[in-house]
Amino acid sequence: MTKFLRILFIPLILLTTTYDVKAQDKENGNENSNEASVSEKGHSYETFVNDIGNQIIGILVDRNSPMEDRRERFRQILKSVFEIKSIGKFVMARYWRTMNDEQKAEFLKLFEDALVENYSAQFDNYNNEKLSVLSSHETKDGGKIVQSQIVRPKGGEPLSVDWKVFDTKNGMKIYDLIVNGVSLSITQRSLYASTIQNNNGSIDALLTSMRDKDFHKKLNNSTNVNNS
């Protein structure tokens, strides 16, 4: 996995196509939202994916700005593209139902912070890889797969990256990322589950682990498929 792939795409792998998009809209209070979606503004699914890539690349190349400013810009992109609660519920799977409200709130906060902190630390490793959006096609569940490639600057073999996108009441959202045919969300989910299982099913033990940055280094390493 290239450095650019880690920076740009690891935050996305926590999403999954198994969500019921309409149910999530209703649960999150978006069922009757009047907010215009990206597609209603005339943007295509391909443009949506391309725009995300360009926004993140803009942060990567802006090395004159303070790191804290770049980190905050990255956080805003993350929050605007993903619904952290839905992502967290998938990662926690059956354990989510066993958590009390205080545990859920802390988990979601640590979850978001970890994504921002862990991957912003790699901003300066960007090596001019480019995102090339190729095409898109509809899926049976009402979404679209946007096909793209990560083009390497020295002519290396490009990486195939497919984005599963839904047009929700809150605009377009990414629900899965597939790199060279592998959906990466499962590796993240298994790491969280194994941490809980290794601590006798303790959610508090997981939260303690998440406060330790070493836990997220393990999370990063677990997604290192197709290393190069």
Salt bridges, closest charged atoms under 4 A:
GLU27 OE2 - LYS85 NZ 3.67
GLU27 OE2 - LYS89 NZ 2.90
ASP51 OD2 - HIS43 ND1 3.98
ASP62 OD2 - ARG73 NH1 2.80
GLU68 OE1 - ARG71 NH1 2.59
GLU72 OE1 - ARG75 NE 3.72
GLU106 OE2 - ARG211 NH2 2.63
GLU112 OE2 - ARG75 NH1 2.74
ASP113 OD1 - ARG75 NH1 3.16
ASP113 OD2 - LYS109 NZ 2.99
GLU117 OE1 - ARG71 NE 3.36
ASP124 OD1 - ARG63 NE 3.89
ASP124 OD1 - ARG70 NH1 3.11
ASP141 OD2 - LYS164 NZ 3.06
ASP214 OD1 - LYS217 NZ 3.61
